[in-house]
């Protein structure tokens, strides 16, 4: 699959997943806002109902109180005169603010009504007009009841403010009625409440009421028609959990969408990595074929020359061909060993033979062996083993290969205009770690390549230089083995000035 096709699929799927997540989040947000609006509307309706209930309760209180007073005055002995007549006196306030006083007199056969205040007098007395007298009595009773209600309203406006708050809005009564209203409206949510004055002075509150809570409070004015206006404040500590529980069915769909997005991104990353690995493997096979073909061709040519009788008669030619065959065989074996290092990446560390070795000794041995190769190019190599404790638990053969590969790369990537200068040092970082530095003055590594040099099959571009051969396995092998040994390796480089590889290994206990 072409890289452009992969990028196109990535863009299309990313836009699709992004739009899907956006719509799901917007739907979730709208659901939460709608649930919260419904919650607030229901709570305010319940609070309004509670306020109306308390007003009716107070009206009933004053009504009963005034009725008791009037009944006690109606049935007192002072209302009966010497003739056995029953007198009922009451007053009614008219629409023009004038007051009309009434006296209702009743006997077995007569009913009289005297009217004063506006002047005038009416009487009903004979048996022939008794029916009309009864109608007048009913009308008078209606006016009396109207006057009684006016008295009750005046009493409420005049005396309600002087009643104690605990009588007007009993906490138990408020809690029970509000709880019943909330339950009837489908809200079975724990709540706390308080009653305050119009200036937010706390009168009383339930046990769990949080006065410092800023959001999520609902306020309702109690007895709004009186001077001493009270406020009922209700808060719901578990409101957020209630709102979330009503929309939590959306969360799994959002989670599954995110999981699909992560899997898609991971698949795309694997696709790119696989494509790059395939390209590097192709380069590796081409390079390996070329590297193995050269010594095989040389050995084959030398073998053909040995069949020549004239060559067999010349000891110098025979020795030369023998040396060529030996050198090319050694070169071929070295290349095969490089290829076999790939098995390290697939096999576990169980095949390694760990032992406690002296890193200083191995470094010195490899340096001594490599000195001849460096001097061949007119360069030099220095070794400074400063570490006092250099005992590490490693596989000696692979540890030797690590040092050899780093020195071999230093010579391979040297500058043509400068003699190679290599140095290798060891030192103790602390009582637990050993540091090994391998430095050179070669061509250096670009910053963008520095992060990839430890990847398998990756080879740094060397520009116009075509004499640098390799499979891109050396540093990957080094990284793998150092990691197995429990250490780390990093690289520092400046293009055109050289590179430094830093190995850190734990000391053997």
N, C-alpha and C positions, 0 to 999 in steps of 0.2 A: 504494500500500500504506500502510495506517495505521501510525502510529508505534508503537501498542500491539502490533500484530502483529509488527513488526520486533523490538521488545524481547522478546516472548515467544519468538520463534525464537532470538534471541541467548541467552537464559537456558537454553533446552532444549539447544541445541548446546554451550554452554559446560559444562553439567553432563555431557553425554555425552562430550565430549573430556576433561574432567577425570577422569571415572571410567575412561576408556580408558587415559589416561596413568598413573593410579594403579595399575591392575592390571598394566600392562606393567612399571612400575618395581618393583612387589612381586614379580612373576615373575622379573625380572632379579636382584633381591636374593636370592630363594630359590635360584635357580640358582647364583649365586656362592657362597652359604653351603654348598650341597650339594656343589659341586665342591671347595671348600676342605676340607670334612669328609672327602670321599673321598681327597683328596690327603694329608691328615694321617694317615688310617687306613692308607693304603698305605705311607707313609714309616715309620710306627711298626712296621708288620709287617716291613718290610725291615730296620730297625734291630734288632728282636728276633731276626730270623734271623741277622743278622751277629754279635750277641752270642752266640747259641747255637753258631755256627760257631767262634768264637774259643775257647769253652769246650771244644768237642770237640777242637779243635786242641791245646789245652793238655793235655787228658786223654791224647790220643794220645802227646804228648811224654813225659809221665811214665810211661806204660805201656811205651813202647819203652825208656825209660831203665832201668826196673826189670827188664824182661824181659832186657835185655842183661846186667845185673848177675847175675841169677839163673842165666841160661844159662852165664855164664862160671864161676860157682861149681859148677854141676851137672856140668860136663864137666872139672873139674879133677882131677888125679891123686889128690887127697886123699880123694875119694869112693869109691875102690876099696881094699878091705882085702887082706890077704895071701892070703885064700882065693879071691880073684877075685870077691867079692861087691860089688854096687853099692848104696851107701847114699845115700838122699835124706832130708834132714832139713828139716822145715818145721813151722810153728806156725799155729794157727787160733784166733782170738778168738771165744769163745762169746757167746751172747745175754746171759748173766749176768755178763759182763765177765771171766770166767776165761779162761785161756789153756791150750790143749792142745797139747803138743809131739808130733810124729810123726817116726818114722824108718822109712823104707821100704827094705827089703833085697831085692835081686833076684839070682837066678842063673839058670842054664839051666833048672833043674827046680824051683826053689823061690822063693817070694816070702814074705818076713816083714814084719810091721808091728808095731812096738813103740809103745805109747801110754803117755804119762806126763803128769803134771800133775794128773790126777784119780785116778791110781792104776790099777793093773790092767795085764795083759799078755795079748796074743792072738797066736797063731802059726798059720800054715797051712803044712803041710810035706809031706804024703804025696801020692802020685800019684792016689789015689782021689778026693781033694777038690780037684783042680786047677781044676775048673770054678768052684767057689765061690771059690777063691783069685783067679781072674781078675776075678770080680765085685768082690771086695774091693779089688783094685788100681784098678779103674775108679772105685769110690767114693772111694778115697784120692786119686786124681788130681783128682776133682771138688772135694774138700775143699781140695786144694792150690791149685787155680785160684781158689777162693773166697777163700782166704787171700791169694793174690797180688793179687786185686782190692782187698781191704781194705788191703793195703800201698800200692797205688797211690793209693787215696783218701786215706789218711793222708799220703802224700807230697805230694799236691796241696794238702791243707789246711795242711801244715807248711811246704812249701818254695816254693809258688807265689808268695807275697808277696815273696820275696827275688829272684825273677827280674826282670831288667830289663824295663821297659815295652816297649821297642822289640822285645824277643823275644816277649813275650806278645801284643802287638797291633801287629804290623808295619804301618807306614803304607801301604806299597804293597799289602799283603795286604788291609787294610781297604778301601782305595779300590777295588780290583778286585772284591772280593766284593760290596761295597755297590752299586757301579755295575751289576754283573751282576744283582743282586736287583731294583734299580729298573727296569732294562730289561725283565726278565722280567715285572714287574708293570705294564708299559706307561708308565713314567715316564722319558722321555728328556729330563730337565731337568738342566742343569749344577748341580753342588753343590760346596760347600766343607765341610770337616770339621775337627774338632780333638778331641784327647783331653786331658782334664783330670782332676785329682784330685777327691776328694769335696768339697774346699774350694774348688773352681773355680780351682785353680792350673793354668795352662796348661803341658802337657807338650810337646806338639808340635801343629802346625796346618798345613793346606795353604796354598799361597801366597796365594790370594785370600780367605782367611778373615777376616771382619770381627768382631773381638772386641767392638766397641761396638754392634753390631746388636742391638736389643732384641726385635723381633717377628720371627716366622717361623723360630725355631730349634726343633729337635727334639732331645731328650736321651734317651739310653738308657744304663743302668748296665751296665758290663761286669764279669764275674766277681762276681756279687752274693754268692756264698757265701764269699768271702775277706775278710780284714781290710782290705786295700788296695783298696777299691772304686774303679774307674776309670769315667769318664763319656765316652761318645762323643756329641759334639754336631755336628749337621749343619744347615747353612743353605742356602737356595736363593735366590740373588740375583735370579733371573728368575721367581720364583714368581708375582708379580702378572701378568706378561705371559702366563704359562702359563694362569692362571685366566681371564684376560680373553679369550684366544684360544679357549677352549672355549665361551664364551658370546657371542662377538662377533656371531653370526648374529642376535641379538635387537636389536643396535644399529640396523641399518637400519630395522626396523619402528618403533622409537621415534623415529628421525629423520623418517621419513615422516609419522608422526602429528603431530609438532611442526610440520612444514611445512604440513600440512592445517589445523592450528589457526591458524597465522599467516595463511594465505590466507583462512580463514573470518573472522578478526578484521578483516583488511584489507577484505574484501568488505562486512562490516557497516559499517565506517567510511565506505566509499564510498557505501553505501546512504543512510546518514544525511546525508552531505555532499551527495549528489545531491538528496535530498528537500529539504534546506534551500535548495540552489541553485535548485531548481524553485520553491519558495515565494517566494524573493527575485526571481526572474525574473518571476513573476506580478505581484508588487507593482510591479516596475519597469515592466512593460508598462502596468499600470493608471495608474501615476503619469505615465508618458511620454504616454499618451493624453490625460490631463487637461492636462498642460503644453502639448502641441501644439494641443489643441483650443481653448484660450483665445485665443491670438493669431490663429489662423485665423478664429475667429468674429468677433473684433474687426475684422480686415481685411475680411472679407466684409460686415459691417455698414457699414463706412466706404465700401466700393465701391458698395453700394446707395444710400447717401446721396448719392454723387457723381452718381447718375443723376437726382437731384431738381434740377429747373431752378432752384428758389429758392436752393439751395445753390451752384449754379454762378454765380449772380449776386452772391453775397456773398464777397468776397475773404477776409474773416476766417474764415468757415466753411470755405472751400476750403483755406486755409492750415492750419487746425486739423486737418481731416481728413487732409491730406497728412502733417502731423506725426505723427498717430496711426498712419497706415499705415507710415510710416518707422520709428517706434519699435517697433511690433509686428513688423515685418519683421526688425528688428535682434534683437528678443527671440527670434523664431522661429529665426533663423539661429544664435543662441547656443545654443539648446536642441538644434538639429540637430548642432552641433559637439560638444556634450556626448555625444550618442549615438554620433557617429563616433569618439569616443575609445575606444570598445570595441574597435575594430580593433587598437589597440596591444597588447591582451592576446593576440591570436591571431597577429599578424605578428611576424616576427623583427626584430632591431634593424638589419637591413641597409637598411631604408628610412630610417633616421635619417641626418642629415648632421652628423657630428661636426666640431667646430672648436674651437680654443682661444679662449675668450672671457674677458672680465673680469667676474667675478661681481659685483663692487662696482658696476660701471656698470649692469648689468641690474637689480640690486636697487634702485638709486636711481631708475631710470626707472619701474619698476613702482610704487614708492612714490609718486612724483610723480603718476602717472596715477590711483592709487587714493585720493589725498588728498581729491579733490573728493567722492568717494562717502562717505568717512568723515565729512567735515565736514557733509554733508547731514543726518547724524543727531546733529550737535552734538559729535562726538568729535574725536580727533586721532590722528595716526600719526607715529611718530618713526623715523628711520633712522640707524644708527650703523655705518659701515663701518670697523671697526678693522683689518681684515686688511691687512697690508702686501703680501702676495702672494696674489692672488685669481684667478690664472689657472687655469681648469679646462677640461678637454676634454669638451664636451657638445654636444648639439643645442640651438642657441640658442632656437629657437621653443618646444620642449618645456620647456626650463629656465625660460623666461619664464612658461609656463603653470603650472609647479609653484609659483612664487612667487605668482602671481595666484590660484590655487586656494586656497592657504593663507590669504591675506588675505581672500578672498571668504568662506571659511568663518568667519573671525573676526567679520566683520560680520553674516553670516547668523545666527550663534548668539550674538549679543550679548544682554545682559540689558535688559529693558524699563525698569527703574528706574535704570539707570546709563548714562552716556554712554560709548560705546566708546573704549577706549584701546589702541591697537595699537603694537607696537614690533618692529623687525626689525634684527638686528645680524649682523655678520660678524667672524670673528676667526680667527687662525692657531692651530691646536692645536700643531702642530710643523712641521717643514720639509716634511711630506708631506701634511697634511690641512687642509682648510678647513671651518669650522663656521658654519652659518647658523641663527639662532634667530628664530622667529616667535612672538610672545607676544601674548595678549589678556586682557581681563578679563571674558570672556563667561560663559555659564552653566556651563561645565565639562563634564567627562565622567565618568561613573561608572567605578569600577575594573573592574567586570565587562564594560563596553563597551570599555574602553581596549585590550584585547587583540584586539578584532575590528574596529576602525574602519578598518583597511587592507584588509579583505576586500571583494571585489567584491559590489555590490548591498546591502551592509550599511549600514543607516541607524540612527543613534542616536535613541532615543525622546526627543521634546522635550516630553512632558507635554501640557499644555493648549494649547500653541502650535501653530497650524495654518497659520501664514504661512510656514513653512520648507519650501521646495520643493527637490526634488533627486531624482537617480536612484541615489544610493549608489555613484557611480563616481569622484567627485573624489579622495578619499584613496587609493583603490585605484590610480587612474591615477598619482598622485604617487609611491606606493610602487614601482610598476612601473618608472617612468622613473628614479627615483633608483637602483634596483638595476641597471638597464641602464648607468647612468653610473658604476657601480662604487662607489657610496656606500651609506650607511645612513640610515634615518630612524626616530626614536623620538618618543614623545609623553609629556609629563608634564602631569597635570591634577588639579585639585581641584574637586570639585563646588561650584558657586556662586561660585567665585573666578577661574576662567579656565584657560587651557591654554597650553602651550608645545610647539611642534614643533621638533625639533632635526635638522638635516640635516648629514651629514658626507660630504664629497666629496674624492677624491684630487686633489692639485694636479697640473697638467700638468708633464710633465718638460721 
